[in-house]
């Protein structure tokens, strides 16, 4: 049985609107025409401190769907395909991701192995077993599991913004003081990189994605989200799920 795919992508506002228009089964021009009223509706919920409750209950999503397309029905046998944007630093080649996008433990191990090519002393500067233990503890505190990630933003603009340049390097490098010891070598050998990739989810998660997209449209591109999502949920994202690799101008 062939599955129908609802693909959500947020390279920019028109990309998000195109994704939503496809989901609601309307032309994108219809959605653009109704967008100011939809933003006003979200603003009214915000003003009354009702947005979170409306989003969690599904009332927000239901009301928006009825306003956009009164005859809307999700297609049977559908899945969600969600694009995320992961910020990191790489050597500027796609080979860097040949193993796919890895979780918190496998990811830090692979990163150390790769940078040891130009920082051979890194294995004497760090205690890899300690890093792994700390990473698992942090994941357990935040996600209630030892393995999480890979993390990603829902919008390209968030991943690209200078306020999120701290994600160029593994957070645990920063927290354990490793970054200061190898900053110059990393900056001279690596490029800030954004990886766009997708994950597939069941349709019971669609309200969460819709709430994220409508909140982001209300927020606008001028405001920045600095907290990403646990996109990988501890599982490897296969290399063939990578959609695009962007190289930014400089390490911040």
PyMOL commands that set and color helices and strands:
alter all, ss='L'
color gray80, all
select helices_A, chain A and resi 13-24+28-47+51-57+59-68+94-97+104-115+122-125+128-143+156-160+162-168+171-175+178-189+203-219+239-241
alter helices_A, ss='H'
color red, helices_A
select strands_A, chain A and resi 4-8+78-90+151-152+191-201+229-230+242-247
alter strands_A, ss='S'
color yellow, strands_A
deselect
rebuild
show_as cartoon
